[in-house]
């Protein structure tokens, strides 16, 4: 197993993005399903998944371990399409490009939330192969 790199730079990149893009749903209680729980998010092409959780109304990230309640994994292209809002998570699941394990209800709620609130703005130029599915 590879040694884990420092998590600080990953947190510095991802937490502000998550807090900005999910501010309204967090404020409106749409992330309450995640309180005290965690979901592993794994890019299949990368060796180290992260876990996302909510504690006392605040999002947090850590390296994933066996303690996660659910796992959401997919190929890099599928997860990028979800982050851009250019692909439907259900379609990706039925195409077997997105997988859920553990508490699948929890993973499905997170997948649905990410479908409603894309994490990345649409780029001002075309990205070949990242259109809708």
Protein Blocks (a to p, Z undefined) as FASTA:
>chain_A
ZZdddfklmmmmmmmmmmmmmmmmmmnopmmmmgopacddddfkbcbdcddddeehiacd
ddddfkbmbdcdddfklmmmmmnopacfklmmmnopaccehjlklmmmmmmmmmmmcfbd
cdfbdcehiacZZ
